[in-house]
Every structure is written in C-alpha cells, then in structure tokens.
Amino acid sequence: MEIHGPNLREPHTKAFGEGLFELRLKGAEGIARVFYCTRIGRRIVMLHGFVEKSQKPPARELKLARQRQKEIENADA
C-alpha cells in the first residue's frame, strides 16, 4: 500500500462502498483480511482484521468494521 496507495485492485483489495475497503493478505494460516478506510491527509486506518477461508466476509466482521469506521469519521468531525 505504501508503494501503490490505497487503490489496489482485486484480488488484493475489494471495495465495500461508503469508503470501506478490504485488504487480502496471504499467510501461513490462510488468507488474512483487514477492513480499512482512508482519511484526509493520505492516512489509512486499519479497522478490523481476521482470518477467514470463505470468499465472503461474515456479516459480523463487516458490521464491526462499519461501526469502527463511523467512530473514526465522528472523531474527525
């Protein structure tokens, strides 16, 4: 992300709308996923990470990331 910025394409990232993105990282335990958002000033905020083997993230993980994104947005306001 440092080299290419937050706008990586699939299969490395996926947009979930409203400024929320998912970063997919390969590791020894499987594929780790991290939800993140970007803020003013080229700041990237990692909101929530987990290891998941399915293609679609669980609703619980997505909900938690959206809650944290709202907290960040409210703190910036």
TABEL-V621228 format. One record per run of one state. SS is the DSSP state (2 for helix, 1 for strand, 0 for the rest). FROM is the first residue (numbers start at 1). TO is the last residue. If there is no record, write none. Layout:
ss:SS from:FROM to:TO
ss:SS from:FROM to:TO
//
This chain:
ss:0 from:1 to:12
ss:1 from:13 to:17
ss:0 from:18 to:19
ss:1 from:20 to:27
ss:0 from:28 to:29
ss:1 from:30 to:39
ss:0 from:40 to:42
ss:1 from:43 to:51
ss:0 from:52 to:58
ss:2 from:59 to:76
ss:0 from:77 to:77
//
